[in-house]
Amino acid sequence: MSQDLYRAALAIRERAYAPYSNYKVGAAIRGAGGGIFVGANVENAAYPQGNCAETSAIAAMIAAGETRIAEVAVIGTGKTLCTPCGGCRQRLREFAAESAKIHLCGDRGIRKTVTLKDLLPLSFGPEHLGETAPAEADAAKVIRARAPKLKPKAVLILGSGLGPVADAIEGAVAIPYKDLPGFPTPSIEGHAGRLLLGRLGGVAVAAMQGRVHLYEGASADAMTGPLRLFRRLGAKTLIATNAAGGLNPDWPPSTLMAIADQINLTGRNPLTGPNDEAVGPRFPDMTEAYDRKLLKAWKAAAKKSRVPVEEGVYLCVPGPSYETPAEIRAFRALGADAVGMSTVLEVIAARHAGYRCAGLSIITNLAAGLSDAPLNHEDVVAAGRGGAKRLVRLLSAFLEETGG
């Protein structure tokens, strides 16, 4: 549906009258009744006085008898995203809810979608979103203010019960997620919901102590914003850790497994919707979801730290119910060695943003049907804590080996 708005904005841009700035803008508005109304910027000799494209489109909508805006598409000239100016943001709010979607477009399609609520804090200035959403920009300001000298080279996402890893980070500055706009706050035991900025294995890291999951009601792209933020701050490596059920009966609980590949059975993808070409391609290649050089580095780190590590395939389901024995048999037939409820969507988003990725699972229990023990989250968290000390040694050696 949003593509017709994009095409309408692109077409009307050609009719813009911009002899003074040479910057043509087209806007298309979908009214609440379904009609599409377009407008282009019109300049005059008193430039920059004139009519903005959004203002023209609103006037066309009102003249047609509609008074509510459902969504908007805006396209300017050149590579920079054209963000509605302060006056237009306020005009849009007159006729649209804060939840209304604003599509910022380029010549090859929609590049970023935000809400009017995202734009309103900028209504009294000329700021453009550029390639960073307002929430990400605000979170970046908090991070720079709290840890001005630290530039993270690697991002760690810590799974259930892995608090001891956080404790091992040297000189850590802790920032609760609630202080970081755009960071989703976990609701599950074992996920503290805070960012730690410090050093591990001599490498500057940003450690996310806790993540959100689909089963909490989070969207598939909930972790995408923080990952893109850290990428813009200079991080190039993602190390995602998790607690997982083991599908290999020869691996006892507390086994550490380096993830060689993944299987996504969530039915979701964080890249669904308009693609931001400034972040990554529309169709990212996942042939090497987990970097082969980093996979070798796990083995070198295992030898150096004297912490054994296995290698296998991680399969993700949405949860929250644990799997049935029949499902586990099916997953084993698919080639999975561990099953969990996280990580794969984060890795898809990270690869799209240009990260090289590494993953590690703590096998906290044998999956359903492989043992007589009942499954519960308390045991998973406890087992995660039990393996975390060995994980600290392995992670430190890994970061020393790779340099981040």
TITI-842593 format. One line per field, with one value per residue: y, z, x of N, C-alpha, C in turn; residue in one letter. Coordinates in steps of 0.02 Angstrom, whole numbers. Atoms other than C-alpha are relative to their C-alpha. Example, Ala and Ser with C-alpha at 12.3 -4.5 7.8 and 13.67 -1.06 7.14 Angstrom:
2
nY = (-59  -59)
nZ = (0  -3)
nX = (45  -42)
caY = (-225  -53)
caZ = (390  357)
caX = (615  684)
cY = (60  55)
cZ = (0  37)
cX = (45  -39)
code = (a  s)
This chain:
404
nY = (-61  -60  -11  -46  -67  -16  -16  -64  -53  -3  -31  -71  -37  -28  -61  -50  -63  -15  -31  -34  49  60  59  17  44  24  31  33  13  42  -21  54  31  39  -40  -21  -70  -14  -70  -13  -65  -57  -55  -64  -41  -15  62  65  -1  38  55  65  53  28  -51  3  62  -9  -45  39  46  -39  -22  58  15  44  -39  41  31  67  8  -50  16  -61  13  -60  9  19  58  -14  7  -63  5  -58  -55  -11  -24  54  49  -24  3  70  20  -28  44  70  25  7  66  0  17  -47  37  -42  39  -15  13  71  25  -24  15  -1  -15  -21  -24  -72  -10  -4  -64  -58  -33  -42  -47  -70  -10  25  64  55  66  30  72  24  -16  -41  40  21  -59  -17  52  -13  -56  25  43  -43  -39  43  33  -40  22  70  13  73  35  60  0  64  8  51  37  15  22  -12  -57  0  -30  -73  -17  4  -57  -47  -71  -4  -52  32  -45  38  -9  -51  -65  0  2  51  64  36  26  69  13  69  12  15  -52  -59  -60  -57  -1  -8  -24  10  42  71  26  -56  -30  -42  35  -21  62  -5  50  15  -13  15  58  -1  23  -55  -47  -44  7  35  -48  -36  -10  -28  -68  0  27  -51  -55  19  3  -69  -21  29  72  39  71  18  65  14  60  21  65  40  71  41  54  53  35  9  -62  -10  -70  -45  0  -61  15  -54  7  0  -21  -6  16  -45  26  -47  -28  -74  -27  -70  -44  -7  -69  -40  9  -59  17  -28  49  62  16  27  73  16  69  33  59  2  -36  -1  -10  60  -14  -2  69  28  -33  34  59  -25  -25  59  29  -47  -7  68  8  36  -29  39  -40  27  -42  -25  -8  -45  1  -60  10  15  70  43  41  68  51  8  -57  9  49  -34  -47  39  21  -60  -13  -45  27  -36  -37  -54  -48  -65  -3  2  -63  -48  12  -24  -73  -19  12  -51  -63  6  32  70  27  61  19  53  25  43  53  1  60  39  -19  46  67  26  18  5  -59  -51  -62  -62  -57  -9  44  -28  -56  27  33  -53  -29  50  2  -67  -12  27  -43  -60  16  11  -64  -42  27  -12  -71  -9  33  -35  -72  -32)
nZ = (0  -4  63  43  -24  24  71  8  -20  50  61  -10  -9  65  14  -49  27  -47  39  -41  -38  41  -41  10  -49  12  -58  13  -62  3  -48  -37  44  52  56  1  18  12  2  13  -26  46  -25  34  -3  -70  -29  -3  -8  52  -26  -3  33  -46  -7  61  -1  -51  29  49  -38  -30  55  21  -51  -52  -53  -40  36  -22  8  44  31  19  36  22  55  -24  -43  -69  -12  -11  -59  -5  -41  -63  12  29  -53  -40  43  4  -64  -2  35  -6  -67  -10  25  73  28  47  39  30  61  47  69  11  -44  -69  -33  -73  -23  -70  -16  -13  -68  4  28  -37  -42  41  36  -6  27  69  1  43  -29  32  0  -68  -30  -60  -60  3  -11  -71  -37  12  -43  -68  -3  4  -61  -56  12  56  28  22  65  3  61  3  -37  -30  -25  -52  -9  -67  -54  14  -39  -14  56  -11  -57  20  43  -38  4  32  -12  9  18  7  64  -4  12  70  45  52  -25  -30  -67  -10  -57  -19  -49  30  49  -44  34  -5  45  -33  45  -33  37  -15  41  26  56  -19  18  -23  -19  -14  -50  9  65  2  41  32  -45  -45  39  37  73  27  8  -63  -15  59  -14  -37  40  50  -37  -16  64  16  -49  18  -12  61  -16  -47  -33  -30  -42  -20  -32  50  -12  41  39  5  -65  -26  -31  -64  -18  -9  60  39  72  47  51  67  45  -35  34  -25  2  -34  47  -1  24  -21  58  35  7  42  -14  -3  39  -33  -49  32  61  -6  -7  -25  6  -65  10  -55  -55  -53  33  -3  -37  -71  -21  -15  -59  -58  -12  -27  -68  -42  -16  -42  -65  -25  -7  59  36  56  56  24  31  -48  29  -42  2  -34  -70  -60  -21  22  57  -14  24  73  31  -7  51  65  2  9  70  39  -9  -56  -59  -59  15  -47  18  11  39  73  28  -12  48  65  -1  -4  64  44  -16  15  -53  3  -57  -34  -48  -47  -42  -57  0  -70  -13  58  23  -16  28  -4  -70  -37  -42  25  20  -30  11  -58  11  55  -27  -45  40  34  -47  -13  54  18  -18  55  57  -8  22  72  34  -7  46  68  17  6  63  58  -7  10)
nX = (41  -42  -36  38  -17  -68  4  35  -46  -53  27  16  -63  -22  37  -21  -27  -54  -54  -49  -39  -11  15  70  29  68  32  64  36  59  50  32  49  -33  -23  -70  -5  -71  -21  -71  -20  7  -41  7  -61  -15  -26  33  73  35  41  -32  38  49  52  40  39  52  50  38  43  54  44  39  49  -26  -32  -45  -55  -18  -72  -31  -65  -36  -63  -35  -48  -66  -7  21  71  36  43  45  -27  35  68  40  13  56  59  20  30  68  47  -21  -17  -72  -20  0  -66  -30  -50  -52  -14  -53  20  12  51  3  -64  9  68  4  66  3  -25  -73  -19  23  -50  -44  43  -19  -67  -7  -35  20  -15  -58  3  8  65  -8  -14  -69  -41  4  -37  -71  -21  -6  -60  -60  -5  -17  -65  -25  -64  3  30  4  -19  42  63  18  69  -6  62  27  -44  -71  -23  -72  -37  4  -43  -70  -18  -42  16  66  50  65  56  63  33  53  -31  -23  57  -2  -23  57  -16  22  44  -13  -53  -65  -16  -1  23  -46  -58  -64  -53  -64  -48  -5  -55  -37  37  57  62  66  33  72  15  70  32  71  16  65  53  19  41  -45  0  -59  -56  -9  -71  -34  -23  -63  -55  -20  -32  -69  -37  -18  -50  -64  -6  -1  10  53  -6  65  0  66  10  36  10  -44  30  -50  1  -68  -22  34  12  -57  -42  -2  3  -9  51  -27  53  63  63  51  68  46  49  -7  -65  -5  -8  64  20  -45  -72  -43  -59  -59  -22  -19  37  67  -3  -67  -23  -10  -41  -47  32  -51  -64  -41  -61  18  13  -67  -26  27  -42  -63  14  12  -65  -36  34  12  72  23  56  25  22  63  52  49  66  40  73  24  17  -40  4  -56  16  22  -49  6  -34  -72  -21  1  -56  -61  -1  -18  -72  -13  -34  25  61  12  52  -31  -63  -1  24  -54  -54  24  -5  -71  -32  26  -34  -71  -39  -20  36  -20  52  -18  54  -11  50  21  39  17  67  55  -4  -68  -12  62  7  46  -34  26  -45  -45  -58  -39  -38  -51  -52  -37  -48  -52  -49  -22  -70  -41  13  -41  -69  1  12  -60  -50  25  -11  -72  -20  26  -9  65)
caY = (0  123  98  190  339  331  328  473  578  535  586  751  798  827  967  1060  1243  1267  1386  1462  1313  1183  1064  985  901  793  739  618  602  461  525  425  393  314  456  507  692  761  921  993  1136  1306  1441  1625  1767  1794  1621  1535  1595  1485  1329  1165  1005  939  1103  1092  912  956  1097  976  854  989  1053  876  870  757  814  667  601  414  414  522  496  632  632  765  781  694  565  653  606  749  767  877  1047  1111  1203  1053  937  1046  1059  870  851  962  828  667  560  545  362  411  341  459  374  459  409  404  380  190  178  205  218  253  250  346  405  582  562  533  698  810  836  916  1032  1192  1175  1132  963  823  641  601  417  407  397  518  381  317  493  525  358  400  564  473  346  481  580  431  352  489  403  228  180  1  -116  -264  -285  -424  -482  -581  -717  -791  -802  -732  -598  -657  -605  -429  -430  -468  -311  -193  -12  -40  106  42  126  57  28  145  288  243  292  150  13  -117  -169  -357  -428  -599  -660  -668  -517  -363  -234  -126  -78  -98  -2  -58  -181  -369  -460  -289  -242  -100  -177  -129  -269  -281  -369  -440  -442  -445  -594  -622  -711  -552  -467  -383  -350  -444  -286  -239  -259  -181  -1  -32  -138  -3  127  32  5  194  214  107  -72  -203  -369  -443  -584  -653  -775  -874  -1016  -1160  -1335  -1469  -1587  -1689  -1821  -1831  -1650  -1633  -1474  -1330  -1376  -1223  -1224  -1103  -1068  -1115  -1080  -1049  -1101  -974  -1055  -900  -855  -676  -568  -402  -333  -348  -182  -37  -57  78  68  175  31  -121  -205  -255  -439  -472  -631  -751  -881  -836  -781  -825  -767  -913  -828  -795  -976  -1027  -900  -992  -1147  -1048  -965  -1134  -1198  -1042  -1034  -1223  -1213  -1347  -1283  -1382  -1321  -1335  -1263  -1157  -1164  -1029  -1043  -902  -984  -963  -1145  -1272  -1391  -1560  -1721  -1736  -1560  -1600  -1754  -1645  -1514  -1647  -1708  -1529  -1530  -1426  -1455  -1329  -1243  -1077  -922  -784  -735  -774  -613  -513  -594  -559  -375  -369  -447  -325  -182  -249  -334  -491  -608  -740  -838  -949  -1056  -1125  -1292  -1280  -1439  -1583  -1542  -1626  -1813  -1831  -1845  -1879  -1710  -1583  -1416  -1249  -1075  -1072  -1220  -1136  -977  -1077  -1181  -1023  -951  -1114  -1106  -919  -923  -1035  -924  -772  -856  -910  -739  -649  -764  -744  -554  -560  -675  -568  -394  -359)
caZ = (0  42  -130  -216  -104  -150  -336  -318  -226  -354  -499  -423  -380  -566  -562  -420  -452  -371  -481  -332  -228  -367  -233  -287  -162  -188  -55  -60  78  102  183  309  172  59  -63  -115  -124  -191  -182  -238  -169  -249  -228  -271  -282  -95  -69  52  69  -27  -9  50  -37  119  138  -43  -20  139  46  -93  37  125  -42  -80  83  188  355  423  366  373  306  208  84  52  -76  -109  -232  -208  -85  78  150  146  317  337  405  575  506  406  555  651  504  486  671  646  534  585  740  816  758  574  468  374  232  185  6  -117  -304  -283  -154  29  131  307  392  553  645  665  850  803  710  831  954  807  759  813  715  541  592  465  514  390  412  599  680  824  956  897  895  1072  1134  1054  1150  1314  1276  1227  1383  1502  1419  1313  1288  1246  1066  1060  934  977  1035  1157  1182  1343  1361  1511  1671  1601  1733  1776  1601  1637  1804  1712  1604  1663  1702  1655  1641  1665  1580  1608  1446  1510  1494  1311  1189  1071  1181  1220  1403  1440  1557  1585  1735  1694  1577  1677  1544  1549  1436  1497  1414  1458  1411  1402  1343  1315  1186  1203  1207  1220  1315  1311  1472  1417  1260  1216  1132  1016  1154  1260  1123  1047  860  749  729  914  926  756  818  952  832  698  828  885  703  678  836  758  813  680  771  853  979  1021  1166  1225  1333  1227  1236  1172  1032  1039  1176  1191  1251  1437  1514  1524  1356  1259  1073  945  819  642  560  602  557  573  616  694  536  559  487  558  381  331  266  178  163  215  80  185  310  196  38  10  -3  110  82  230  159  294  433  557  503  461  529  694  699  690  825  945  926  957  1109  1175  1168  1248  1389  1412  1395  1278  1144  1022  854  787  710  814  776  837  876  939  1106  1246  1262  1258  1112  1105  1084  907  865  933  822  674  719  732  559  496  559  716  868  986  999  1078  1064  1018  918  737  709  787  672  518  567  607  443  350  439  394  556  558  676  803  915  1067  1155  1330  1323  1483  1465  1349  1243  1265  1240  1263  1452  1585  1671  1656  1576  1668  1651  1828  1785  1622  1714  1847  1717  1623  1778  1807  1636  1636  1725  1590  1461  1533  1507  1332  1282  1350  1252  1097  1104  1134  983  867  935  920)
caX = (0  140  218  75  111  295  253  133  263  396  283  227  408  438  309  396  440  611  714  805  857  854  789  627  513  359  235  90  -41  -164  -321  -420  -548  -418  -392  -215  -172  -9  89  257  359  329  462  459  583  570  649  649  469  347  242  316  263  176  79  21  -35  -131  -219  -270  -338  -441  -508  -568  -664  -552  -483  -382  -213  -174  5  128  270  401  542  673  817  985  1048  999  831  706  627  471  523  469  318  259  279  159  39  39  -1  -154  -230  -141  -119  55  56  39  180  295  391  554  595  739  739  735  598  557  718  654  485  456  303  244  282  465  466  375  520  613  469  554  714  780  851  845  836  972  1011  979  807  775  774  943  1015  954  1023  1191  1196  1166  1304  1429  1388  1407  1560  1640  1808  1747  1715  1649  1728  1616  1437  1393  1214  1205  1074  982  1082  1244  1267  1445  1500  1438  1531  1693  1687  1824  1785  1603  1484  1307  1158  982  887  751  877  911  773  732  804  669  662  656  525  605  707  892  885  937  896  1051  1196  1374  1516  1691  1828  1837  1992  2069  1936  1810  1638  1456  1370  1181  1136  970  864  680  596  450  355  358  259  412  417  539  644  648  838  874  884  1016  1120  1118  1162  1318  1367  1363  1466  1602  1566  1602  1578  1423  1441  1270  1255  1106  1045  983  914  1031  979  1139  1120  1310  1320  1284  1211  1337  1415  1471  1427  1498  1360  1410  1243  1061  884  745  578  500  406  470  610  673  696  513  448  536  724  847  980  1096  1104  1110  1043  862  911  1062  1163  1157  1276  1400  1284  1422  1594  1707  1862  1773  1718  1901  1939  1822  1931  2090  2011  1954  2131  2202  2073  2064  1876  1806  1688  1581  1516  1339  1181  1061  875  756  570  459  411  365  311  451  457  370  472  401  461  633  643  595  726  861  811  833  1013  995  1107  1026  858  813  703  825  980  931  833  975  1102  994  983  1169  1223  1111  1201  1374  1426  1530  1441  1489  1371  1386  1257  1263  1174  1073  972  933  780  611  613  800  791  660  686  543  588  572  647  721  834  884  937  1029  1120  1166  1245  1338  1420  1448  1617  1689  1607  1697  1866  1818  1750  1903  2018  1909  1918  2105  2120  2013  2049  1863)
cY = (63  15  47  72  22  21  67  59  9  36  75  41  34  65  57  62  23  31  31  -48  -59  -65  -13  -50  -20  -33  -31  -19  -48  23  -59  -35  -39  39  21  72  19  75  5  68  54  59  65  42  19  -62  16  2  -38  -55  -65  -52  -28  48  -2  -61  4  43  -38  -47  37  22  -56  -22  -49  41  -41  -35  -69  -11  48  -29  66  -20  66  -16  -19  -57  11  -8  68  -10  61  53  10  22  -56  -55  21  0  -72  -21  28  -49  -74  -19  -7  -67  -3  -12  53  -38  49  -38  25  -20  -74  -29  31  -20  -1  17  17  18  75  16  5  70  60  32  46  58  72  13  -30  -69  -48  -65  -29  -75  -28  21  39  -40  -22  59  19  -50  11  57  -22  -41  42  40  -43  -32  35  -26  -71  -6  -76  -29  -62  9  -70  1  -60  -32  -14  -23  15  63  0  28  76  21  2  58  53  72  13  60  -31  52  -43  14  56  70  8  -4  -52  -67  -36  -33  -70  -6  -68  -4  -20  50  68  63  60  -9  11  19  -5  -43  -72  -29  55  37  42  -32  38  -64  13  -56  -12  21  -12  -56  9  -17  52  49  49  -12  -34  45  37  15  35  70  3  -26  50  59  -17  -4  71  27  -34  -75  -39  -74  -8  -70  -11  -65  -16  -64  -41  -72  -41  -55  -58  -35  -11  64  10  74  35  -4  68  -17  64  -10  6  24  1  -19  43  -31  45  23  76  18  74  49  8  73  39  -9  67  -17  28  -47  -63  -15  -28  -75  -21  -75  -29  -64  -8  42  8  -3  -60  11  3  -70  -35  30  -31  -59  21  24  -58  -32  44  3  -67  -11  -35  35  -46  48  -29  53  17  11  42  -9  60  -10  31  -74  -37  -48  -69  -49  -10  57  -7  -51  32  48  -37  -23  58  17  46  -38  32  39  53  49  69  -5  5  67  55  -7  22  76  23  -10  53  66  -3  -27  -67  -31  -64  -15  -57  -18  -37  -52  -11  -64  -41  15  -56  -67  -32  -16  -2  63  49  65  60  55  9  -43  27  57  -24  -32  51  32  -48  -2  67  14  -26  43  64  -13  -9  65  46  -23  13  72  16  -27  43  75  39  -4)
cZ = (0  -65  -46  22  -25  -74  -13  18  -51  -63  9  10  -64  -16  49  -35  50  -37  42  40  -42  40  -4  52  -21  62  -21  67  -15  54  35  -42  -57  -59  6  -27  -3  0  -12  28  -54  30  -36  11  71  36  63  14  -58  32  -1  -33  45  9  -61  -1  51  -28  -50  36  29  -54  -25  53  53  51  43  -45  29  -4  -53  -30  -25  -36  -23  -59  30  49  71  7  14  57  2  47  62  -10  -26  52  42  -40  -6  63  6  -29  7  72  5  -28  -76  -27  -51  -37  -33  -57  -37  -69  -12  49  69  36  76  15  74  14  10  70  1  -21  44  46  -39  -33  2  -23  -70  -5  -50  35  -30  -1  69  28  64  62  2  14  74  43  -8  43  72  8  -1  64  59  -9  -59  -33  -28  -67  -10  -67  -9  43  27  18  46  13  73  48  -9  34  14  -57  8  57  -19  -43  41  -12  -28  23  -16  -15  -7  -68  2  -11  -73  -46  -55  22  34  66  9  61  31  51  -36  -53  35  -33  10  -49  41  -52  37  -43  25  -47  -33  -56  27  -25  25  13  18  48  -1  -68  7  -51  -32  49  53  -34  -39  -75  -23  -4  64  15  -56  14  39  -41  -52  34  15  -63  -19  49  -11  11  -66  12  49  27  38  40  22  41  -46  25  -48  -37  -10  68  30  33  66  12  19  -57  -34  -75  -41  -57  -69  -52  38  -44  32  -9  37  -45  -5  -26  19  -58  -39  0  -43  21  1  -35  31  52  -34  -59  14  14  23  -6  69  -6  58  57  58  -34  9  39  75  27  17  64  64  19  30  71  48  22  49  70  35  18  -63  -33  -59  -56  -27  -28  52  -37  47  -14  39  74  15  22  -24  -53  22  -23  -76  -37  4  -50  -69  -6  -9  -73  -46  6  57  58  65  -20  54  -28  -12  -55  -75  -30  10  -51  -70  -4  0  -67  -51  10  -10  55  -25  65  27  51  44  43  60  -1  73  19  -64  -18  14  -35  3  71  35  42  -30  -15  35  -5  58  -8  -56  25  44  -38  -38  45  14  -53  -15  17  -54  -63  4  -25  -76  -39  2  -48  -73  -21  -6  -67  -61  2  -11  -71)
cX = (43  36  -38  11  68  -3  -34  45  55  -24  -11  64  22  -36  18  28  53  59  55  43  21  -11  -74  -24  -71  -27  -66  -31  -57  -49  -32  -52  29  25  73  3  74  14  75  18  -3  38  -18  62  18  26  42  -75  -32  -40  41  -45  -55  -59  -47  -45  -57  -57  -44  -48  -60  -49  -45  -50  22  39  48  51  15  75  25  63  30  64  30  45  68  -2  -26  -75  -31  -49  -46  28  -42  -72  -45  -14  -60  -65  -26  -35  -71  -51  17  14  76  25  3  70  21  55  48  31  62  -23  -16  -50  2  63  -6  -72  2  -73  2  24  75  22  -16  51  47  -38  22  71  4  31  -29  16  63  -9  -11  -68  10  17  73  47  1  38  75  25  9  65  63  10  24  69  34  63  -2  -36  -3  20  -43  -62  -12  -73  1  -67  -16  54  73  26  75  42  0  46  73  23  35  -22  -69  -40  -67  -54  -63  -31  -52  28  21  -60  9  25  -59  19  -27  -45  13  56  65  21  -6  -26  45  58  63  53  66  46  -1  52  40  -35  -58  -64  -61  -39  -72  -18  -76  -25  -75  -12  -69  -56  -19  -46  42  -7  64  60  16  73  38  27  64  59  24  35  74  43  22  52  68  8  -5  -15  -58  15  -65  4  -71  3  -44  -9  42  -37  48  4  69  26  -36  -15  64  50  -3  2  10  -50  32  -51  -66  -59  -54  -69  -49  -56  4  69  3  4  -64  -21  49  72  35  66  64  28  25  -45  -70  1  70  15  13  41  49  -28  49  69  46  65  -13  -15  65  29  -28  44  67  -9  -13  65  38  -29  -11  -74  -25  -60  -19  -20  -65  -46  -53  -66  -43  -74  -25  -14  -68  -4  61  -25  -26  54  -4  34  75  26  2  59  66  5  19  74  17  34  -23  -62  -11  -51  28  52  -9  -24  52  56  -21  7  73  36  -22  38  76  43  28  -25  31  -55  23  -61  26  -56  -21  -37  -7  -72  -50  8  68  20  -68  -15  -51  38  -33  53  49  62  44  44  56  56  42  51  57  53  31  73  47  -9  41  71  3  -9  61  54  -20  13  74  24  -20  14  -65  -23)
code = (m  s  q  d  l  y  r  a  a  l  a  i  r  e  r  a  y  a  p  y  s  n  y  k  v  g  a  a  i  r  g  a  g  g  g  i  f  v  g  a  n  v  e  n  a  a  y  p  q  g  n  c  a  e  t  s  a  i  a  a  m  i  a  a  g  e  t  r  i  a  e  v  a  v  i  g  t  g  k  t  l  c  t  p  c  g  g  c  r  q  r  l  r  e  f  a  a  e  s  a  k  i  h  l  c  g  d  r  g  i  r  k  t  v  t  l  k  d  l  l  p  l  s  f  g  p  e  h  l  g  e  t  a  p  a  e  a  d  a  a  k  v  i  r  a  r  a  p  k  l  k  p  k  a  v  l  i  l  g  s  g  l  g  p  v  a  d  a  i  e  g  a  v  a  i  p  y  k  d  l  p  g  f  p  t  p  s  i  e  g  h  a  g  r  l  l  l  g  r  l  g  g  v  a  v  a  a  m  q  g  r  v  h  l  y  e  g  a  s  a  d  a  m  t  g  p  l  r  l  f  r  r  l  g  a  k  t  l  i  a  t  n  a  a  g  g  l  n  p  d  w  p  p  s  t  l  m  a  i  a  d  q  i  n  l  t  g  r  n  p  l  t  g  p  n  d  e  a  v  g  p  r  f  p  d  m  t  e  a  y  d  r  k  l  l  k  a  w  k  a  a  a  k  k  s  r  v  p  v  e  e  g  v  y  l  c  v  p  g  p  s  y  e  t  p  a  e  i  r  a  f  r  a  l  g  a  d  a  v  g  m  s  t  v  l  e  v  i  a  a  r  h  a  g  y  r  c  a  g  l  s  i  i  t  n  l  a  a  g  l  s  d  a  p  l  n  h  e  d  v  v  a  a  g  r  g  g  a  k  r  l  v  r  l  l  s  a  f  l  e  e  t  g  g)
